[in-house]
């Protein structure tokens, strides 16, 4: 899982338009450096700004 690989200084921001899916994944993400946000990919810039993130090392998108 990506969240297990980012290390102590890393963080995964997960965007999903499906609020139910966010709720379903919370138990498996507990304790991992993951922030889940109810938003679509086209809102990525806004979400990053809201979380005080100025730069990212990578983006993984499931656009299908």
N, C-alpha and C positions, 0 to 999 in steps of 0.2 A: 504494500500500500504506500502510495506517495507520501502520505502524512508521517509514516514511520521512517522515511528516508531523509527528511529535510533537516534533521538534527536539532540540537537545542536552540540554535539561532534562527531556524527557519520557521516558516508559517505558511499554511495553505489557506487560501480564501476560496470558498466554494460558492458559486452562484447557481441557483436553480429557480426556475419559474414555478415549480410545483411545490407548494408549501407542505403538502402531505409527504412528499418524498424527503424533504428536509427533516420533518419530524421522525420519519422511519429510520433515518440514518444516524440520528443523534446518539443512540446507545452504542453503536459500533465505533463512533468517533470520540467517545468520552475519553478524556485524558490525553488526547492527541492535539497537536498544535493546529487545529482547524477552526476556522470561523465560517459558519454557513450563513448565507445572505439570500433572502427571497428577492431575486432580481434576475434580469436577463443579461446575456452576454453584452448586448449593446450598452448596458449601464456600467460596464466594468470600470471605466475611468472615474465615474462618479462614486462608485463603491470604494475604490482605492483611496480617493481623496477623503471620503468620510471616515476611513479607518487610519488616516495619517500615513498612508503608504505612498512614497514618492517614486519608487522604482521597483521593478520585479526582475527576477532572474529567468523566468519562463512563464509561459501560458499554455495550459492544456485545455482544449475546448472540444466538447461534444456538441457539434452543431446539427446533429441529425435527429 
